[in-house]
Structure formats: C-alpha cells, structure tokens
Amino acid sequence: MVIVGMVDDIPVEYYDSIDRKMISRRHWHKEAEVPDQQMKRLILAHTAYNVKNKFEHIQEHFNHSGQRPRIRVLQKQVEGAGQVKVTCLATGFYPRHIELTLHRGNQPIPEQELTGGEILPNGDRTYQLRLSLSVSAEELREGHRYTCSVRHVSMDNKLDVTWESLPGPDVALISGALVTVLSTVLLNSRWHLHLDEEEEQCARMQQDWEERGRDGKDQCCWRGDE
C-alpha cells in the first residue's frame, strides 16, 4: 500500500507499507525520512480529525430521536404605542428543521405581519426560532386568541400553546377601580378599628376615675361630636 500526501497537487508526504516509512517531500525538511515519532503524531492527528468529522456527520443525519423544543408565548407592552408584542418562541430543539406557525383565532397569520423567523444556534448544538407580532390596541379590544403551533421530528404530534388577549383597556380601568375600592375599604376598617380601641381605652379610664369618685369624661380623648 502506498499513501501520498498532496497539497495543491504537490506531493509532500510518501508512505510505503512495505518499507513502513514515511518519506517527506517538503523542501524545508533536511532529512527525507520522517522520524517515527513525528509520523505517529501525524497519523494520530489525521485519524482524530476523520473520526470527529464522521461522528458529526452521523449525529447530524442519523439522530432521529432529537431534542424536543420548549415552547412559550411571550407578551410585552410597547410603551407609548398602546400595543402588545406577542412572541412565539421555540428553543432547545434538534435537529434544526422545525415548523412554527402563529395563529390569530383559527387562522394562520400572514408572514408579512410577522418579524423574526430565522433559526439560530443556542451554543449547545440545539436551536431556537421566534416569531413576533405587534398587536394594536383595537385588536386587543377584540379579545383574539393567539396560538403558537409547532411540529418537530422529536414530537409525535403537533404542540399548541395559546395566549388570549384581554377584551380591552376597559378591563384595566375596572381592575384599577376595584383596587382603589379595596384599598379604601381596608383603610376605613383600620380607622374604625383604631377608633374602637380608643373608645375602649377611654371607657376603662372613665370607669377607673368613677371608682375613685371623680368625673372621668374630661380625662378622655373624646371625638368632636361628643
């Protein structure tokens, strides 16, 4: 067996299995024969490189189990615009190919309304993909349901994750009013509790003064209506 190493069609190494020696054809080598130790290092490096490439090839094309994607529907208020940004995020999946669709109600949202759509690496041999939609204030008042649908080779069935918008800003106003009412009730309760404790203390003081034969009314902190 004869092995010839080539660089740009120029032979630089020559190995004959009969002689079991590697002969260098490099002009910077003083000795034509490559030492055994160096030859072993070259063979080992070449073998390691080939094994690594073949392993990555096998993992890429024959790993049919894959990694299941983690799906989330995120929403973020856009300041000053009265809009909400709805994002469909799929991350941690392998292999790379995935089908990700964002629906409004039962209808898929056209691609021209979406941003994102580029599959990016995570750094751990998995990938992520996100699609984002800007939802206007008018659309929020309509109370649509937004669904993120995913298909991937690692899953037997399609996976759906849903976010439902609130019916509009009126809900926020009602919620704010309820919070205000509850706060007022709590404050009034604490005030009446404080007055009840004060009246009880005054009653004890008055009883003590009466037992001593004195008028205790002037010794208490009476409210202005008494």
N, C-alpha and C positions, 0 to 999 in steps of 0.2 A: 504494500500500500504506500502510495506517495501522496503527501499533502504539500500544497504550495500556497503560501500566504501572499495575497496580492493587495496592493494599494494603488489605486488609479491605474490598473492594468500593468503595474510594475511588480514583479516578484520580489518579495522582501524576506520570505522565510521558505525553507525547503526541508521537508522531513521524509525520510525513507524508513519504512518499518523493518527493512532487513538490517540496515546499519543501526537503527534505533537512535539516530542522532538528528538534531535539528541544525541545519546549516543556515547561517544568516547571509542574506544578500544585501544587507544595509551597508551603505558606503561609510557610515561613521563607526562601524564595528571594526576594531583592529583585528580581532580573531574571527575567522569564518565560522568556526564551530561554536554554537551556543552552549554555554555550560549547562549541566543537567539541572542545577538548582533553578536557574532562570527559566529553563524550558518548562519545568514543573509549575512554576508560578504562572507562566503564560497559559499553559493548558488549564490550570485551575481557574484562572480569571475568565477564560473563554467558556469553560463549562458552566461556571456560575452565571454568566451573562445569559447563556442559552436557556438554562433552567428557569431563570427569573422571567424571561420573555415567554416561555412556553406556559409557565404557571399562570401568568396574567392572561394569556390567550384562553386557556382552559376555563379560568374563573369568569372571564367575560362572556364566553359563548355557551358554557355548559352548566352554569349555576342557575337552574330553573326554579329553585325554591325562592331565592331572592329575599329582600328585606321589605316588610310591609311599610307603607307610608303612614305617617301620623298626620291627621287632617284637622285643621282648625279654621273656623270662620271668625275673623277679627273685624271689629268696627272701631273707627276713630273719628271723633268730631273734628271737622275742618273749621278752625277759628275764623270768625268774621264772614263766613260764606253761607252759614245755615245748612251746610251739607254734612253728610256722613260718608266716610270712605270705608267700603266693605271689601275685605281682602280674603280670598280663598287661598290657604297655604297648605301645601303637601310637602313634607320633608322626611328625610331618613329612609328613602326608598332606593332599592337596587333590584334589577338593572335600571338603566337610565330611562327607557321608554315608559311613558305614562300618559293616560288620557284624563285631562282635568277640564271640567265644564262648570260654569256658574250659571244658575237658572234664576229667573225672576218669575215666581209662581211656578207654572209648569212649562215655561218657555225658556229655551237657552238664550242667553244674552249675546248679541252680535259681537264679533271680535273688535269692531271699530269703536265700541263703547268701553272696552277694557284696556288696561295697561298691564305691563309685565308679560308673562308668557315665555320667558327664557329659562331653560333648565340650567341650574348652577350646581357646581360640586360643593359638598359640605366639608371636605377635608378628611373624611373617614371612609372614603370610597362609596358613600351614599350621595344622593342628590336631593335638591329642593326645587319647587316650582310654585310661583304665586301668580294669581290673577286678581286685579283690583278694579273696583267700580265706584265712581263718585255718584252718590245718591242725593238728588236735590231735595229741598225742603218740601216741595209739592209732592214728590214721590214718597217721601216719608209719611206725609199725611194720609196717603192712600193705604198705608199699612201692608206693603207687599211682604211676601216670604221669599228669602234668598237661600238657595240650596247649592252647596258645593258637592259635585258628583265626581267620583274617582274610580277609574278602572286601572288595575295593575296586575302583572303576571303573578305576583305574590299572593293575590287575593282570589278566592273562588267566585265572589260576587261583587257587584258594584257597591260602593260605600257612599252614603249620602249624609252630609252634615248641614243642618238648617239654622238660619238666623232670621227672626221675624222682627221687622221694624215696628216701633210704636205708632199709633194712629196719628201722631202729630204733636205740635207744641202745646195744644190744649191740655194734653195729659201732664206735661211738665208743669203747667200752671196749676192744675188741680193738685198735683203732688206737692207743689210748693205751698199751696193754701192749707193742705192737710197738715203739713209740718208746722206751719205757723199756728194753726188752731191747737194742735197737740202741745206746742211749746207754751202757749198762753194758759191752757188748762193746767199744765204742770206747775207753772209759776203761781197761778191762783191757788192751787192746792197747797203749795209750800207756804204761801202768805197766810191762808186760813189756818194752817197747822201752827204757824208761828203765833197768830193771834190767840188761838185756843190755849196754847201753852202759857201765854202771857196772862190770860184771864184766870187760868187755874192758879198761877203763881200769886196773882193779886188776891184771889179768894182765900188762899191759905194765909196770906199776910193779914187780910181783914179779919179772919177768924182768930188769928193769934192776938191781934190788938183788941178785939172784942172780949176775948177771955181775960185780958188784963184790964177791962173796964174802960177802954178808950175807943174813940171813933176811928176806925181804920180806913175810911173812904179816902181821906186826904193823903194817905200814905201810898196809894197805889197809882200806877200809870194808866189812868182811865183814858179811853178814847174820847174824842171831842164831842161825840153825840150823847155823852152821859154827864 
